[in-house]
């Protein structure tokens, strides 16, 4: 009996030793060793907006090329975090990734807000490329996001030209004086210099504010976004005031989460940024065209301030805004 037990122990020891050898030769099962990162992506914009379509395209492509290690869940119209609270939600870890508009957090992102200077470009991607270059060179700019706000910028998104939607006809610069305008960021500063009365409201509250007569006009959003939000319904007067591209939104990730990612996944995020910029730029061109066609179909006439009024408005704003 003792001999049998000794024989069994020897057999067990041999089998165990063989299994250990197989483990070291073959290594662990890759499927078991693979860590999957689940991330929540929030945007203040509705799903049909160009920014929303573009960021889903960006993250979907990253997910497809991550070998199953990245999974994204999308939230729109501030359904995960209220408009203006994204920065805090990301830097505290409540939210993983989100669209940040510096105009809602001027004290936390003063440099980034300053890069939204009025009357600087008509091209959707001009500021995006300029800011990307500046970020590489400026330690102060980097520190504003990393050290001060615990965020990693993934990319800055292109934006369309400013939309100006009013409940009453405002065909001239003079007609803006004394009028209450829902607006945002540096657009608010510009409109104040033109004589308007800026009203700070989240973009999601703009439709109701105009419909209830709280504001006379709505701006601080792109022409294409205005069509998505159906701003022409309470504001049937659409006018081009010659402002150009109106803001520079950022897509950022919690810095601690970013630092926890393997290098190859970090590289994957960065490799898709140029493709995202190109895709989003082309998308805005398409969406602006669709918006104009949509307004016309709805019987809305898009007016333009005269060249003289556009020039005068710009002179009221710049270089005073830059100097301040």
C-alpha angles and dihedrals in degrees: 000000000000090000090053092051091049090049091050091050090052092050091048091049092050092049092047091050091050092051091051089051092051090049093053092045098047098028126211122324106272091217091056094044094050114104116212119211116209113199134184116220117197131190132180089215126087119255094256094057118108093241090052094048091047097048092048088052090051097048094040090056092048090050092050091052097044097083089243094303097113125058123178130198116197129217123185139192091025092297092145100032128014118251110276095022097081096098094056091043091054100042091048093049097245088117126030104205133004150156110266122200107192092207088075093052106035095154093052096042108028096146093048091048090050089059088066091075114165124250096018107121146002093198117096095219102036097094091040092059094041093051092047089055092046092050090059092053105037119075089183091057092048092048091053088065104030107034099026100038106018092234136133115212110226095182145323113243127228115246137204129239121288118276120213115195122178138184089218130037112276103175096155141044090247091058092064094062112114094002120132110238126186104225147148144225119332091353087068090054091049095049091049089055088052091055100261125130109240116216115198111222134144113261089244091063095050098092094052093043091054093043092052094046095246088129132026094215143008126225138142090091134089125263091246092047089052089058091048090051091045091233090161089073097069091021109044093171113086118182136177107223094182095248098133126201106007110198148002115230122194131212108213138177129209104270095223090054091048092051091051092058121099113254094249091057091048088052090050092058091050095044091060096050097087089048090050092051092051093045093048093046092053090044093055091051088053094044094049089053091048090049094052091047089047094051091050091048089052090053095255117144116213110216130193131214112241118265088250093055092046090052092047092049091051091049090053091053106035137088088004092068092048092048092050 
